[in-house]
Amino acid sequence: MGISTKEGLQRIKFSSVDFIGIEEIEKELNHSLEDAKDVMKEMCQHILSAGGKRVRPLLVLNSGLVFSGQTSQLLQAATAAELIHMASLVHDDIIDNSDLRRNKPSINKVWGTHFAVLCGDYLFSKAFGILSRNRLIASMDLMVEAIQNMCQGEIIQAGERFNHEISIDRYYEIIGMKTAIFLQCCCKSGAAVSEANSFQLQMIGEYGLNLGYAFQIIDDILDFCGRVETTGKPKCEDVRQGNITLPLILLMKDPAYSAWVTETIHNREFSEETLAEVIFVLNDKGIIKECFHIAAKHILKAKECLTLLPQNAYTQLLDELADMLQARVN
Amino acid sequence: MGISTKEGLQRIKFSSVDFIGIEEIEKELNHSLEDAKDVMKEMCQHILSAGGKRVRPLLVLNSGLVFSGQTSQLLQAATAAELIHMASLVHDDIIDNSDLRRNKPSINKVWGTHFAVLCGDYLFSKAFGILSRNRLIASMDLMVEAIQNMCQGEIIQAGERFNHEISIDRYYEIIGMKTAIFLQCCCKSGAAVSEANSFQLQMIGEYGLNLGYAFQIIDDILDFCGRVETTGKPKCEDVRQGNITLPLILLMKDPAYSAWVTETIHNREFSEETLAEVIFVLNDKGIIKECFHIAAKHILKAKECLTLLPQNAYTQLLDELADMLQARVN
């Protein structure tokens, strides 16, 4: 679910911000999976050792810390969010038949589809076990909402493959469901554990949602103009798979290119030459710039939401996370 | 997870017992999935229309009714159990590459692996959404336990494929994890909603566990001597896939056949002639009878547990469910 975004999230450099709680989260993740047995244990260790930026648990944790002190409950809610993310990655790799994940062979590559399905289910159940055991009801409602949206979003995206008539609204619906709502739910989950009020929950949620939109839009831009070394995937991989994202949707609105792009999508004619031409036009017509501008607006909106919340070290951290995205945009 | 058992459960004839709540469960199942969208909706409707005996929700519901009156909470816990079962069936069919489920094409057959993975995840999340929304914490803990056991049990079973040294203890561990514990958790889930005390929870759980063992053992026997029309799968399908079950484990304890069976398993030489000979010997040496006897002991134990609980129409119903199994044994 939302593969490309997840990879996008991973690509963010965290070096400038020393996120609070990353070590605790790592410890809890290890702890939560230590009673797995046999091959399940091997698979869990494989996933854990592959690492990751742990963006979702950090959002849970720091969103909670905005409103109250560090608690075991908060750490548990954060751990559950990462387990759900891991589960979705394992299942994604089955779906995409991916061989690599975080530069390590994927679970399905090493252990086959059979075990990968079970491993993902196990990780989901571990997450819900933590939420249930710790009576984190609000977080559970939010994680359920996130998973249902991811599943439905992936399905809607698949249904829109190679659809040259896809609207911007539909694009937003998809990136919301498969990516942004999960980030929104993570922020709200942490804030709910810390007993934020309903306005605060809404605002921290808006922050996460807009962060998610920006993440995904930037990821979709980078499909056209990112360097392979940065994105870790071949150029125009999404387009080749038929995912019509913001840059192409905007290009189709240009009368001079509408017919050509529509026909290319319709005929699925994504030769290297055509793609090179598409990329040239996207840059030439200022559409890449326009997309970055749209992402920047979401980042700004995310940052604005933070100004309405208690101002402390943790709001500052969340603000810096948005800045890191902004830095990629400029 | 536990495919063969699930099919076994389906094969039970319920005509002699008019289970209380089956219509309400059906209605709730439909209701719980009605907000699915697009293809997800089609998949959910496909699964719902394929039907099933709804053994797990009936166990939840009737186990609860033993201790108190019908409540919406109880019905929700029952619905969640069936959704989890459905999710595991959808994922099982990916794992086994099955084309048919309940005499309809499987989800992966119609919509492909991609959508089947997402559909299963969606059903799991729907189940946890119901449990979370209704604050059914005890049921949630139990369903998490059931899923984790199913996943791990499947993996352990896969690891023991074609292992001629598999012990009876290991066999029990596997059938417990992949089948019996789910039934145990269903019974305990219903009883917990009805606020049964800890002794009662333990007893109704023992009932479910032993019912589960009996179900699976009988299913494993029928792999060798069931009629294809009844079992709905080719004879000796489990054996061919390398699942060494109770009949073969017992046969290997017979000095006259130990070497032959061991070698057959080791060399994976399951020709039609060999299998016919195995079946002949299993009958001739009384091993089939012995296995049925072992299943009967579990049924008896299940029924004994019920005698320690409040005696009413619902304990009676659960007793009759065990009898139906007994009727298959004789």
Interface residues (C-beta under 8 A of the other chain):
Chain A: M1 A36 K37 D38 V39 M40 A87 S88 H91 I94 I95 T113 H114 F115 V117 L118 C119 G120 D121 Y122 F124 S125 K126 F128 G129 S132 R133 R135 I137 M140 D141 V144 E145 I147 Q148 M150 C151 Q152 E154 I155 I156 A158 G159
Chain B: M1 A36 K37 D38 V39 M40 A87 S88 H91 I94 I95 T113 H114 F115 V117 L118 C119 G120 D121 Y122 F124 S125 K126 F128 G129 L131 S132 R133 R135 I137 M140 D141 V144 E145 I147 Q148 M150 C151 Q152 E154 I155 I156 A158 G159
